[in-house]
């Protein structure tokens, strides 16, 4: 019988899953220089607004690990704002697997809490969730 050779992994991977609205982000942190890649694209090209890019990088800047890890992110569902929040949540969760001592810092900033706000459903007899059709007296 032949021996099965298992390839050695080059660097340990730290995983985290983030969620926001209907977006789900799978994050892999690897030792590196601070590059963030989202769905195979650079962070600057995937998130056009500076506020979204800032939200994504917040957990790393707060903990001082911005130049120590590269992040490879796969994100699906929702819009860009929801995806940015999901990536932030996922990076924060992955950083905890790197070092458990970062947990109080991330928790104090609120990065570990999943934002529960969701879109309210449309109701029948109305054009939207809360909006009503215009009332006609005559």
N, C-alpha and C positions, 0 to 999 in steps of 0.2 A: 504494500500500500504506500502511496506517495504522501509525503508530508505537505500539509497545506501551509503556505507562507502568507502570513498576514503582513501587509505593508505597514511600516511605522509611520505614524502621523508626525509631520514636521513640527507643528506647534499645537499646543492645546487650544481647543475651541471652547468658547463660552457662549452658551445659547440663551436667548430670551425671547419671549413672545409678548407683543404689545397689542392692545386693542383700543379703539376709539370709534364711536358711532358704529358704522358697519365695516370699518377697515381693520384688517389683521396684518400685523407685521412680524415676520420671523427674522431675528437678528443673530448674526454670528460675529463675535468679537475675536480678532486674532491679534497677536503682538505685531506692532507696526508703527507707522508714523502719523496716524491721525486721519487717513483718507476714509471717507464714507461713500459707499457705492450703493445706490438704490435701484433695484431692478436692472442691474448691469450698466447704469448710467451714473455719472458723477453727481454729487449732491447739488451743485450749482445749476446743472441743466435739468434735474428732475423737479426741484422745488424752485419756482421762479421768484418768489417773494423772499425778501431778507428776513421777515418775521417768521416764516416757516423754517428757513434754514437755521435761524437762531433757536427756535423751539427744539429742533432735532438735536442740536449740539449742546443744549443746556446741561444734561446730566453729566457729560464729560467735562465741561468747563467748570461746573460747580465742584466736582470731585478732584479736579486737577489731573485727569487722565486723558486729556485731549490729544496729546502727542505720543501716547503710549500704545494705542490700539487702533487697528483698522476695523471698520464695521462693514459687513456685507449684509444687505437688507433685501428681503423679498417682501413686498407689500401688495395686497390685493383688496379690492372693494372700496366703496366710499369715494369721496372726493379728495382733493389735495390737502385740505385743512385737516380732515379726519385722518388721512394717511400720515401727515406730519405728527399728529398727536400719538398715533399708534407706534410710530418709529421711536419717538421720545420715550414712551412707556417701555418698549422692548429693549432699548439701550440701557435704561435704568435697571431693568430686571437682569440683563446680562452682566452688568457691572457688579451686581451682588454676588453672582457666581464667581467672579474674579476675586473679590475681597469682601467678606461679610462685614468688615468694619465700616464700609461705605454706606451701609443700610441707614443709620440714623441721619446722615447728611441728606440722602435722597428722600427719605421719608419726611423730613422737616420741610423740604422744598415741595413736597406733594407729587413727586414723579412716580411713586410706586402705586398710587391710587388710580384705579381705572375710572375715567370720567364716565359716570352713568347716564349722562344726558343723551337721549335719543330723539329722533324725529317723531312727532306726534302724528297718529294716523288721521287720514281724511275721514270725516263723518258723512253719512248719507244726508241728502237734502241740503248740503252746503258745498261751496266751491273749494273749501280747504279744511284744515283742522279746526280753526276758530272763526274764519271769515264767514259771513252770512251773505246770501243773495240780497240785492237791494229791495227794500220794502216799497211796494206800490200801493198808495192809499186808494186810488181810483183806477 
